[in-house]
Amino acid sequence: MDHPLRRKSDHTWYRWLVLLAPRHIKIGVFISLMVWGWLGFKQIEPDFLPVVTDFVVDSVEVVDDGQRLSGSMNKVRDCEFIQLIAYSGDNLVAVGFSETPVPVSRVEGVQSWGWWVITPPIMALTLYARHNCATGRVTTKLFEGEL
């Protein structure tokens, strides 16, 4: 029997908080696991599902104020190309595309690329490509080494 001084709304609040709390906790834990799972997947996605594989620099030529690069690659996922990022050590270097005025997305498959113009001339290069895929943005390391 209810206490004579207790209001029905107090009893309802207590029942909602105590008896139904485990369901709310389960929902919160489920949502947290989904968010952390997605963030974990996005961290390992470039390693397990790269957009470009077998990226090779075949030719390096020194030109007026930079270097021209060409090579081959295998695009394995249907993703839209966003940008190319190049570093020499800790320094960001400019990359120009000589085959098209604006970079374009390519179809899947083995293909050649270039000429890309890197300014200023450098000895070591690290290249990253950023693509927009069905799972969101993916940044893949294409090349790291001496030219």
Phi and psi in radians as a Rosetta constraint file:
Dihedral C 1 N 2 CA 2 C 2 CIRCULARHARMONIC -1.250 0.35
Dihedral N 2 CA 2 C 2 N 3 CIRCULARHARMONIC 2.632 0.35
Dihedral C 2 N 3 CA 3 C 3 CIRCULARHARMONIC -1.179 0.35
Dihedral N 3 CA 3 C 3 N 4 CIRCULARHARMONIC 2.421 0.35
Dihedral C 3 N 4 CA 4 C 4 CIRCULARHARMONIC -1.138 0.35
Dihedral N 4 CA 4 C 4 N 5 CIRCULARHARMONIC -0.430 0.35
Dihedral C 4 N 5 CA 5 C 5 CIRCULARHARMONIC -1.645 0.35
Dihedral N 5 CA 5 C 5 N 6 CIRCULARHARMONIC -0.120 0.35
Dihedral C 5 N 6 CA 6 C 6 CIRCULARHARMONIC -1.472 0.35
Dihedral N 6 CA 6 C 6 N 7 CIRCULARHARMONIC 2.294 0.35
Dihedral C 6 N 7 CA 7 C 7 CIRCULARHARMONIC -1.410 0.35
Dihedral N 7 CA 7 C 7 N 8 CIRCULARHARMONIC 2.709 0.35
Dihedral C 7 N 8 CA 8 C 8 CIRCULARHARMONIC -1.110 0.35
Dihedral N 8 CA 8 C 8 N 9 CIRCULARHARMONIC -0.626 0.35
Dihedral C 8 N 9 CA 9 C 9 CIRCULARHARMONIC -1.143 0.35
Dihedral N 9 CA 9 C 9 N 10 CIRCULARHARMONIC -0.604 0.35
Dihedral C 9 N 10 CA 10 C 10 CIRCULARHARMONIC -1.110 0.35
Dihedral N 10 CA 10 C 10 N 11 CIRCULARHARMONIC -0.754 0.35
Dihedral C 10 N 11 CA 11 C 11 CIRCULARHARMONIC -1.123 0.35
Dihedral N 11 CA 11 C 11 N 12 CIRCULARHARMONIC -0.694 0.35
Dihedral C 11 N 12 CA 12 C 12 CIRCULARHARMONIC -1.145 0.35
Dihedral N 12 CA 12 C 12 N 13 CIRCULARHARMONIC -0.739 0.35
Dihedral C 12 N 13 CA 13 C 13 CIRCULARHARMONIC -1.086 0.35
Dihedral N 13 CA 13 C 13 N 14 CIRCULARHARMONIC -0.792 0.35
Dihedral C 13 N 14 CA 14 C 14 CIRCULARHARMONIC -1.077 0.35
Dihedral N 14 CA 14 C 14 N 15 CIRCULARHARMONIC -0.769 0.35
Dihedral C 14 N 15 CA 15 C 15 CIRCULARHARMONIC -1.103 0.35
Dihedral N 15 CA 15 C 15 N 16 CIRCULARHARMONIC -0.759 0.35
Dihedral C 15 N 16 CA 16 C 16 CIRCULARHARMONIC -1.120 0.35
Dihedral N 16 CA 16 C 16 N 17 CIRCULARHARMONIC -0.756 0.35
Dihedral C 16 N 17 CA 17 C 17 CIRCULARHARMONIC -1.227 0.35
Dihedral N 17 CA 17 C 17 N 18 CIRCULARHARMONIC -0.782 0.35
Dihedral C 17 N 18 CA 18 C 18 CIRCULARHARMONIC -1.522 0.35
Dihedral N 18 CA 18 C 18 N 19 CIRCULARHARMONIC -0.835 0.35
Dihedral C 18 N 19 CA 19 C 19 CIRCULARHARMONIC -1.376 0.35
Dihedral N 19 CA 19 C 19 N 20 CIRCULARHARMONIC -0.553 0.35
Dihedral C 19 N 20 CA 20 C 20 CIRCULARHARMONIC -1.716 0.35
Dihedral N 20 CA 20 C 20 N 21 CIRCULARHARMONIC -0.091 0.35
Dihedral C 20 N 21 CA 21 C 21 CIRCULARHARMONIC -1.017 0.35
Dihedral N 21 CA 21 C 21 N 22 CIRCULARHARMONIC -0.721 0.35
Dihedral C 21 N 22 CA 22 C 22 CIRCULARHARMONIC -1.007 0.35
Dihedral N 22 CA 22 C 22 N 23 CIRCULARHARMONIC -0.618 0.35
Dihedral C 22 N 23 CA 23 C 23 CIRCULARHARMONIC -1.150 0.35
Dihedral N 23 CA 23 C 23 N 24 CIRCULARHARMONIC -0.727 0.35
Dihedral C 23 N 24 CA 24 C 24 CIRCULARHARMONIC -1.167 0.35
Dihedral N 24 CA 24 C 24 N 25 CIRCULARHARMONIC -0.654 0.35
Dihedral C 24 N 25 CA 25 C 25 CIRCULARHARMONIC -1.130 0.35
Dihedral N 25 CA 25 C 25 N 26 CIRCULARHARMONIC -0.749 0.35
Dihedral C 25 N 26 CA 26 C 26 CIRCULARHARMONIC -1.068 0.35
Dihedral N 26 CA 26 C 26 N 27 CIRCULARHARMONIC -0.729 0.35
Dihedral C 26 N 27 CA 27 C 27 CIRCULARHARMONIC -1.128 0.35
Dihedral N 27 CA 27 C 27 N 28 CIRCULARHARMONIC -0.744 0.35
Dihedral C 27 N 28 CA 28 C 28 CIRCULARHARMONIC -1.099 0.35
Dihedral N 28 CA 28 C 28 N 29 CIRCULARHARMONIC -0.741 0.35
Dihedral C 28 N 29 CA 29 C 29 CIRCULARHARMONIC -1.137 0.35
Dihedral N 29 CA 29 C 29 N 30 CIRCULARHARMONIC -0.713 0.35
Dihedral C 29 N 30 CA 30 C 30 CIRCULARHARMONIC -1.083 0.35
Dihedral N 30 CA 30 C 30 N 31 CIRCULARHARMONIC -0.807 0.35
Dihedral C 30 N 31 CA 31 C 31 CIRCULARHARMONIC -1.091 0.35
Dihedral N 31 CA 31 C 31 N 32 CIRCULARHARMONIC -0.754 0.35
Dihedral C 31 N 32 CA 32 C 32 CIRCULARHARMONIC -1.063 0.35
Dihedral N 32 CA 32 C 32 N 33 CIRCULARHARMONIC -0.759 0.35
Dihedral C 32 N 33 CA 33 C 33 CIRCULARHARMONIC -1.122 0.35
Dihedral N 33 CA 33 C 33 N 34 CIRCULARHARMONIC -0.676 0.35
Dihedral C 33 N 34 CA 34 C 34 CIRCULARHARMONIC -1.118 0.35
Dihedral N 34 CA 34 C 34 N 35 CIRCULARHARMONIC -0.767 0.35
Dihedral C 34 N 35 CA 35 C 35 CIRCULARHARMONIC -1.138 0.35
Dihedral N 35 CA 35 C 35 N 36 CIRCULARHARMONIC -0.849 0.35
Dihedral C 35 N 36 CA 36 C 36 CIRCULARHARMONIC -1.147 0.35
Dihedral N 36 CA 36 C 36 N 37 CIRCULARHARMONIC -0.615 0.35
Dihedral C 36 N 37 CA 37 C 37 CIRCULARHARMONIC -1.113 0.35
Dihedral N 37 CA 37 C 37 N 38 CIRCULARHARMONIC -0.748 0.35
Dihedral C 37 N 38 CA 38 C 38 CIRCULARHARMONIC -1.137 0.35
Dihedral N 38 CA 38 C 38 N 39 CIRCULARHARMONIC -0.768 0.35
Dihedral C 38 N 39 CA 39 C 39 CIRCULARHARMONIC -1.107 0.35
Dihedral N 39 CA 39 C 39 N 40 CIRCULARHARMONIC -0.676 0.35
Dihedral C 39 N 40 CA 40 C 40 CIRCULARHARMONIC -1.128 0.35
Dihedral N 40 CA 40 C 40 N 41 CIRCULARHARMONIC -0.736 0.35
Dihedral C 40 N 41 CA 41 C 41 CIRCULARHARMONIC -1.069 0.35
Dihedral N 41 CA 41 C 41 N 42 CIRCULARHARMONIC -0.740 0.35
Dihedral C 41 N 42 CA 42 C 42 CIRCULARHARMONIC -1.135 0.35
Dihedral N 42 CA 42 C 42 N 43 CIRCULARHARMONIC -0.475 0.35
Dihedral C 42 N 43 CA 43 C 43 CIRCULARHARMONIC -1.270 0.35
Dihedral N 43 CA 43 C 43 N 44 CIRCULARHARMONIC -0.634 0.35
Dihedral C 43 N 44 CA 44 C 44 CIRCULARHARMONIC -1.719 0.35
Dihedral N 44 CA 44 C 44 N 45 CIRCULARHARMONIC -0.124 0.35
Dihedral C 44 N 45 CA 45 C 45 CIRCULARHARMONIC -0.992 0.35
Dihedral N 45 CA 45 C 45 N 46 CIRCULARHARMONIC -0.787 0.35
Dihedral C 45 N 46 CA 46 C 46 CIRCULARHARMONIC -1.085 0.35
Dihedral N 46 CA 46 C 46 N 47 CIRCULARHARMONIC -0.476 0.35
Dihedral C 46 N 47 CA 47 C 47 CIRCULARHARMONIC -1.399 0.35
Dihedral N 47 CA 47 C 47 N 48 CIRCULARHARMONIC -0.685 0.35
Dihedral C 47 N 48 CA 48 C 48 CIRCULARHARMONIC -1.666 0.35
Dihedral N 48 CA 48 C 48 N 49 CIRCULARHARMONIC -0.475 0.35
Dihedral C 48 N 49 CA 49 C 49 CIRCULARHARMONIC -2.301 0.35
Dihedral N 49 CA 49 C 49 N 50 CIRCULARHARMONIC 1.128 0.35
Dihedral C 49 N 50 CA 50 C 50 CIRCULARHARMONIC -1.208 0.35
Dihedral N 50 CA 50 C 50 N 51 CIRCULARHARMONIC 2.715 0.35
Dihedral C 50 N 51 CA 51 C 51 CIRCULARHARMONIC -1.406 0.35
Dihedral N 51 CA 51 C 51 N 52 CIRCULARHARMONIC -0.703 0.35
Dihedral C 51 N 52 CA 52 C 52 CIRCULARHARMONIC -2.149 0.35
Dihedral N 52 CA 52 C 52 N 53 CIRCULARHARMONIC 2.340 0.35
Dihedral C 52 N 53 CA 53 C 53 CIRCULARHARMONIC -2.207 0.35
Dihedral N 53 CA 53 C 53 N 54 CIRCULARHARMONIC 2.985 0.35
Dihedral C 53 N 54 CA 54 C 54 CIRCULARHARMONIC 0.892 0.35
Dihedral N 54 CA 54 C 54 N 55 CIRCULARHARMONIC 0.777 0.35
Dihedral C 54 N 55 CA 55 C 55 CIRCULARHARMONIC -1.402 0.35
Dihedral N 55 CA 55 C 55 N 56 CIRCULARHARMONIC 2.120 0.35
Dihedral C 55 N 56 CA 56 C 56 CIRCULARHARMONIC -2.274 0.35
Dihedral N 56 CA 56 C 56 N 57 CIRCULARHARMONIC 2.320 0.35
Dihedral C 56 N 57 CA 57 C 57 CIRCULARHARMONIC -1.594 0.35
Dihedral N 57 CA 57 C 57 N 58 CIRCULARHARMONIC 1.959 0.35
Dihedral C 57 N 58 CA 58 C 58 CIRCULARHARMONIC -1.592 0.35
Dihedral N 58 CA 58 C 58 N 59 CIRCULARHARMONIC -0.593 0.35
Dihedral C 58 N 59 CA 59 C 59 CIRCULARHARMONIC -2.455 0.35
Dihedral N 59 CA 59 C 59 N 60 CIRCULARHARMONIC 2.378 0.35
Dihedral C 59 N 60 CA 60 C 60 CIRCULARHARMONIC -2.286 0.35
Dihedral N 60 CA 60 C 60 N 61 CIRCULARHARMONIC 2.138 0.35
Dihedral C 60 N 61 CA 61 C 61 CIRCULARHARMONIC -2.201 0.35
Dihedral N 61 CA 61 C 61 N 62 CIRCULARHARMONIC 2.373 0.35
Dihedral C 61 N 62 CA 62 C 62 CIRCULARHARMONIC -1.472 0.35
Dihedral N 62 CA 62 C 62 N 63 CIRCULARHARMONIC 2.237 0.35
Dihedral C 62 N 63 CA 63 C 63 CIRCULARHARMONIC -2.051 0.35
Dihedral N 63 CA 63 C 63 N 64 CIRCULARHARMONIC -2.975 0.35
Dihedral C 63 N 64 CA 64 C 64 CIRCULARHARMONIC -0.762 0.35
Dihedral N 64 CA 64 C 64 N 65 CIRCULARHARMONIC -1.117 0.35
Dihedral C 64 N 65 CA 65 C 65 CIRCULARHARMONIC -2.126 0.35
Dihedral N 65 CA 65 C 65 N 66 CIRCULARHARMONIC 0.332 0.35
Dihedral C 65 N 66 CA 66 C 66 CIRCULARHARMONIC -2.913 0.35
Dihedral N 66 CA 66 C 66 N 67 CIRCULARHARMONIC -2.672 0.35
Dihedral C 66 N 67 CA 67 C 67 CIRCULARHARMONIC -2.314 0.35
Dihedral N 67 CA 67 C 67 N 68 CIRCULARHARMONIC 2.529 0.35
Dihedral C 67 N 68 CA 68 C 68 CIRCULARHARMONIC -1.824 0.35
Dihedral N 68 CA 68 C 68 N 69 CIRCULARHARMONIC 2.302 0.35
Dihedral C 68 N 69 CA 69 C 69 CIRCULARHARMONIC -2.094 0.35
Dihedral N 69 CA 69 C 69 N 70 CIRCULARHARMONIC 2.545 0.35
Dihedral C 69 N 70 CA 70 C 70 CIRCULARHARMONIC -2.568 0.35
Dihedral N 70 CA 70 C 70 N 71 CIRCULARHARMONIC 2.840 0.35
Dihedral C 70 N 71 CA 71 C 71 CIRCULARHARMONIC 3.119 0.35
Dihedral N 71 CA 71 C 71 N 72 CIRCULARHARMONIC -2.679 0.35
Dihedral C 71 N 72 CA 72 C 72 CIRCULARHARMONIC -2.408 0.35
Dihedral N 72 CA 72 C 72 N 73 CIRCULARHARMONIC 2.827 0.35
Dihedral C 72 N 73 CA 73 C 73 CIRCULARHARMONIC -2.777 0.35
Dihedral N 73 CA 73 C 73 N 74 CIRCULARHARMONIC 2.943 0.35
Dihedral C 73 N 74 CA 74 C 74 CIRCULARHARMONIC -2.182 0.35
Dihedral N 74 CA 74 C 74 N 75 CIRCULARHARMONIC 1.941 0.35
Dihedral C 74 N 75 CA 75 C 75 CIRCULARHARMONIC -1.522 0.35
Dihedral N 75 CA 75 C 75 N 76 CIRCULARHARMONIC 2.067 0.35
Dihedral C 75 N 76 CA 76 C 76 CIRCULARHARMONIC -1.874 0.35
Dihedral N 76 CA 76 C 76 N 77 CIRCULARHARMONIC -0.185 0.35
Dihedral C 76 N 77 CA 77 C 77 CIRCULARHARMONIC -2.200 0.35
Dihedral N 77 CA 77 C 77 N 78 CIRCULARHARMONIC 2.576 0.35
Dihedral C 77 N 78 CA 78 C 78 CIRCULARHARMONIC -1.499 0.35
Dihedral N 78 CA 78 C 78 N 79 CIRCULARHARMONIC 1.506 0.35
Dihedral C 78 N 79 CA 79 C 79 CIRCULARHARMONIC -2.239 0.35
Dihedral N 79 CA 79 C 79 N 80 CIRCULARHARMONIC 2.659 0.35
Dihedral C 79 N 80 CA 80 C 80 CIRCULARHARMONIC -1.512 0.35
Dihedral N 80 CA 80 C 80 N 81 CIRCULARHARMONIC 2.232 0.35
Dihedral C 80 N 81 CA 81 C 81 CIRCULARHARMONIC -1.216 0.35
Dihedral N 81 CA 81 C 81 N 82 CIRCULARHARMONIC 2.342 0.35
Dihedral C 81 N 82 CA 82 C 82 CIRCULARHARMONIC -1.910 0.35
Dihedral N 82 CA 82 C 82 N 83 CIRCULARHARMONIC -0.970 0.35
Dihedral C 82 N 83 CA 83 C 83 CIRCULARHARMONIC -2.821 0.35
Dihedral N 83 CA 83 C 83 N 84 CIRCULARHARMONIC 2.832 0.35
Dihedral C 83 N 84 CA 84 C 84 CIRCULARHARMONIC -1.996 0.35
Dihedral N 84 CA 84 C 84 N 85 CIRCULARHARMONIC 2.321 0.35
Dihedral C 84 N 85 CA 85 C 85 CIRCULARHARMONIC -2.102 0.35
Dihedral N 85 CA 85 C 85 N 86 CIRCULARHARMONIC 2.278 0.35
Dihedral C 85 N 86 CA 86 C 86 CIRCULARHARMONIC -2.214 0.35
Dihedral N 86 CA 86 C 86 N 87 CIRCULARHARMONIC 2.369 0.35
Dihedral C 86 N 87 CA 87 C 87 CIRCULARHARMONIC -2.204 0.35
Dihedral N 87 CA 87 C 87 N 88 CIRCULARHARMONIC 2.567 0.35
Dihedral C 87 N 88 CA 88 C 88 CIRCULARHARMONIC -2.131 0.35
Dihedral N 88 CA 88 C 88 N 89 CIRCULARHARMONIC 1.798 0.35
Dihedral C 88 N 89 CA 89 C 89 CIRCULARHARMONIC 1.188 0.35
Dihedral N 89 CA 89 C 89 N 90 CIRCULARHARMONIC -2.155 0.35
Dihedral C 89 N 90 CA 90 C 90 CIRCULARHARMONIC -1.700 0.35
Dihedral N 90 CA 90 C 90 N 91 CIRCULARHARMONIC 0.033 0.35
Dihedral C 90 N 91 CA 91 C 91 CIRCULARHARMONIC -1.687 0.35
Dihedral N 91 CA 91 C 91 N 92 CIRCULARHARMONIC 2.301 0.35
Dihedral C 91 N 92 CA 92 C 92 CIRCULARHARMONIC -1.342 0.35
Dihedral N 92 CA 92 C 92 N 93 CIRCULARHARMONIC 2.317 0.35
Dihedral C 92 N 93 CA 93 C 93 CIRCULARHARMONIC -2.097 0.35
Dihedral N 93 CA 93 C 93 N 94 CIRCULARHARMONIC 2.672 0.35
Dihedral C 93 N 94 CA 94 C 94 CIRCULARHARMONIC -1.415 0.35
Dihedral N 94 CA 94 C 94 N 95 CIRCULARHARMONIC 2.503 0.35
Dihedral C 94 N 95 CA 95 C 95 CIRCULARHARMONIC -2.185 0.35
Dihedral N 95 CA 95 C 95 N 96 CIRCULARHARMONIC 2.208 0.35
Dihedral C 95 N 96 CA 96 C 96 CIRCULARHARMONIC -1.998 0.35
Dihedral N 96 CA 96 C 96 N 97 CIRCULARHARMONIC 2.613 0.35
Dihedral C 96 N 97 CA 97 C 97 CIRCULARHARMONIC -1.869 0.35
Dihedral N 97 CA 97 C 97 N 98 CIRCULARHARMONIC 2.071 0.35
Dihedral C 97 N 98 CA 98 C 98 CIRCULARHARMONIC -1.588 0.35
Dihedral N 98 CA 98 C 98 N 99 CIRCULARHARMONIC -0.353 0.35
Dihedral C 98 N 99 CA 99 C 99 CIRCULARHARMONIC -1.409 0.35
Dihedral N 99 CA 99 C 99 N 100 CIRCULARHARMONIC -0.461 0.35
Dihedral C 99 N 100 CA 100 C 100 CIRCULARHARMONIC -2.442 0.35
Dihedral N 100 CA 100 C 100 N 101 CIRCULARHARMONIC 2.547 0.35
Dihedral C 100 N 101 CA 101 C 101 CIRCULARHARMONIC -1.155 0.35
Dihedral N 101 CA 101 C 101 N 102 CIRCULARHARMONIC -0.581 0.35
Dihedral C 101 N 102 CA 102 C 102 CIRCULARHARMONIC -2.150 0.35
Dihedral N 102 CA 102 C 102 N 103 CIRCULARHARMONIC 2.350 0.35
Dihedral C 102 N 103 CA 103 C 103 CIRCULARHARMONIC -1.039 0.35
Dihedral N 103 CA 103 C 103 N 104 CIRCULARHARMONIC 2.485 0.35
Dihedral C 103 N 104 CA 104 C 104 CIRCULARHARMONIC -2.109 0.35
Dihedral N 104 CA 104 C 104 N 105 CIRCULARHARMONIC 2.711 0.35
Dihedral C 104 N 105 CA 105 C 105 CIRCULARHARMONIC -1.382 0.35
Dihedral N 105 CA 105 C 105 N 106 CIRCULARHARMONIC 2.498 0.35
Dihedral C 105 N 106 CA 106 C 106 CIRCULARHARMONIC -1.866 0.35
Dihedral N 106 CA 106 C 106 N 107 CIRCULARHARMONIC 2.825 0.35
Dihedral C 106 N 107 CA 107 C 107 CIRCULARHARMONIC -1.386 0.35
Dihedral N 107 CA 107 C 107 N 108 CIRCULARHARMONIC 2.931 0.35
Dihedral C 107 N 108 CA 108 C 108 CIRCULARHARMONIC -1.254 0.35
Dihedral N 108 CA 108 C 108 N 109 CIRCULARHARMONIC 2.678 0.35
Dihedral C 108 N 109 CA 109 C 109 CIRCULARHARMONIC 2.220 0.35
Dihedral N 109 CA 109 C 109 N 110 CIRCULARHARMONIC 3.015 0.35
Dihedral C 109 N 110 CA 110 C 110 CIRCULARHARMONIC -1.342 0.35
Dihedral N 110 CA 110 C 110 N 111 CIRCULARHARMONIC 2.329 0.35
Dihedral C 110 N 111 CA 111 C 111 CIRCULARHARMONIC -2.767 0.35
Dihedral N 111 CA 111 C 111 N 112 CIRCULARHARMONIC 2.830 0.35
Dihedral C 111 N 112 CA 112 C 112 CIRCULARHARMONIC -1.644 0.35
Dihedral N 112 CA 112 C 112 N 113 CIRCULARHARMONIC 2.776 0.35
Dihedral C 112 N 113 CA 113 C 113 CIRCULARHARMONIC -2.388 0.35
Dihedral N 113 CA 113 C 113 N 114 CIRCULARHARMONIC 2.793 0.35
Dihedral C 113 N 114 CA 114 C 114 CIRCULARHARMONIC 1.989 0.35
Dihedral N 114 CA 114 C 114 N 115 CIRCULARHARMONIC 2.908 0.35
Dihedral C 114 N 115 CA 115 C 115 CIRCULARHARMONIC -1.426 0.35
Dihedral N 115 CA 115 C 115 N 116 CIRCULARHARMONIC 2.317 0.35
Dihedral C 115 N 116 CA 116 C 116 CIRCULARHARMONIC -1.873 0.35
Dihedral N 116 CA 116 C 116 N 117 CIRCULARHARMONIC 2.381 0.35
Dihedral C 116 N 117 CA 117 C 117 CIRCULARHARMONIC -1.848 0.35
Dihedral N 117 CA 117 C 117 N 118 CIRCULARHARMONIC 2.106 0.35
Dihedral C 117 N 118 CA 118 C 118 CIRCULARHARMONIC -1.798 0.35
Dihedral N 118 CA 118 C 118 N 119 CIRCULARHARMONIC 2.206 0.35
Dihedral C 118 N 119 CA 119 C 119 CIRCULARHARMONIC -2.241 0.35
Dihedral N 119 CA 119 C 119 N 120 CIRCULARHARMONIC 2.408 0.35
Dihedral C 119 N 120 CA 120 C 120 CIRCULARHARMONIC -1.345 0.35
Dihedral N 120 CA 120 C 120 N 121 CIRCULARHARMONIC 3.026 0.35
Dihedral C 120 N 121 CA 121 C 121 CIRCULARHARMONIC -1.036 0.35
Dihedral N 121 CA 121 C 121 N 122 CIRCULARHARMONIC 2.426 0.35
Dihedral C 121 N 122 CA 122 C 122 CIRCULARHARMONIC -2.375 0.35
Dihedral N 122 CA 122 C 122 N 123 CIRCULARHARMONIC 2.892 0.35
Dihedral C 122 N 123 CA 123 C 123 CIRCULARHARMONIC -1.762 0.35
Dihedral N 123 CA 123 C 123 N 124 CIRCULARHARMONIC -0.712 0.35
Dihedral C 123 N 124 CA 124 C 124 CIRCULARHARMONIC -2.047 0.35
Dihedral N 124 CA 124 C 124 N 125 CIRCULARHARMONIC 2.521 0.35
Dihedral C 124 N 125 CA 125 C 125 CIRCULARHARMONIC -2.422 0.35
Dihedral N 125 CA 125 C 125 N 126 CIRCULARHARMONIC 2.428 0.35
Dihedral C 125 N 126 CA 126 C 126 CIRCULARHARMONIC -2.193 0.35
Dihedral N 126 CA 126 C 126 N 127 CIRCULARHARMONIC 2.128 0.35
Dihedral C 126 N 127 CA 127 C 127 CIRCULARHARMONIC -1.985 0.35
Dihedral N 127 CA 127 C 127 N 128 CIRCULARHARMONIC 2.360 0.35
Dihedral C 127 N 128 CA 128 C 128 CIRCULARHARMONIC -2.189 0.35
Dihedral N 128 CA 128 C 128 N 129 CIRCULARHARMONIC 2.519 0.35
Dihedral C 128 N 129 CA 129 C 129 CIRCULARHARMONIC -2.080 0.35
Dihedral N 129 CA 129 C 129 N 130 CIRCULARHARMONIC 2.355 0.35
Dihedral C 129 N 130 CA 130 C 130 CIRCULARHARMONIC -1.908 0.35
Dihedral N 130 CA 130 C 130 N 131 CIRCULARHARMONIC 2.229 0.35
Dihedral C 130 N 131 CA 131 C 131 CIRCULARHARMONIC -2.202 0.35
Dihedral N 131 CA 131 C 131 N 132 CIRCULARHARMONIC 2.694 0.35
Dihedral C 131 N 132 CA 132 C 132 CIRCULARHARMONIC -1.817 0.35
Dihedral N 132 CA 132 C 132 N 133 CIRCULARHARMONIC 1.940 0.35
Dihedral C 132 N 133 CA 133 C 133 CIRCULARHARMONIC -1.924 0.35
Dihedral N 133 CA 133 C 133 N 134 CIRCULARHARMONIC 3.112 0.35
Dihedral C 133 N 134 CA 134 C 134 CIRCULARHARMONIC -1.094 0.35
Dihedral N 134 CA 134 C 134 N 135 CIRCULARHARMONIC -0.450 0.35
Dihedral C 134 N 135 CA 135 C 135 CIRCULARHARMONIC -1.608 0.35
Dihedral N 135 CA 135 C 135 N 136 CIRCULARHARMONIC 0.048 0.35
Dihedral C 135 N 136 CA 136 C 136 CIRCULARHARMONIC 1.975 0.35
Dihedral N 136 CA 136 C 136 N 137 CIRCULARHARMONIC -2.893 0.35
Dihedral C 136 N 137 CA 137 C 137 CIRCULARHARMONIC -1.292 0.35
Dihedral N 137 CA 137 C 137 N 138 CIRCULARHARMONIC 2.403 0.35
Dihedral C 137 N 138 CA 138 C 138 CIRCULARHARMONIC -2.266 0.35
Dihedral N 138 CA 138 C 138 N 139 CIRCULARHARMONIC 2.202 0.35
Dihedral C 138 N 139 CA 139 C 139 CIRCULARHARMONIC -1.900 0.35
Dihedral N 139 CA 139 C 139 N 140 CIRCULARHARMONIC 2.090 0.35
Dihedral C 139 N 140 CA 140 C 140 CIRCULARHARMONIC -2.000 0.35
Dihedral N 140 CA 140 C 140 N 141 CIRCULARHARMONIC 2.311 0.35
Dihedral C 140 N 141 CA 141 C 141 CIRCULARHARMONIC -1.347 0.35
Dihedral N 141 CA 141 C 141 N 142 CIRCULARHARMONIC 2.113 0.35
Dihedral C 141 N 142 CA 142 C 142 CIRCULARHARMONIC -1.594 0.35
Dihedral N 142 CA 142 C 142 N 143 CIRCULARHARMONIC -0.768 0.35
Dihedral C 142 N 143 CA 143 C 143 CIRCULARHARMONIC -2.648 0.35
Dihedral N 143 CA 143 C 143 N 144 CIRCULARHARMONIC 2.497 0.35
Dihedral C 143 N 144 CA 144 C 144 CIRCULARHARMONIC -2.593 0.35
Dihedral N 144 CA 144 C 144 N 145 CIRCULARHARMONIC 2.102 0.35
Dihedral C 144 N 145 CA 145 C 145 CIRCULARHARMONIC 2.873 0.35
Dihedral N 145 CA 145 C 145 N 146 CIRCULARHARMONIC -3.022 0.35
Dihedral C 145 N 146 CA 146 C 146 CIRCULARHARMONIC -1.454 0.35
Dihedral N 146 CA 146 C 146 N 147 CIRCULARHARMONIC 2.568 0.35
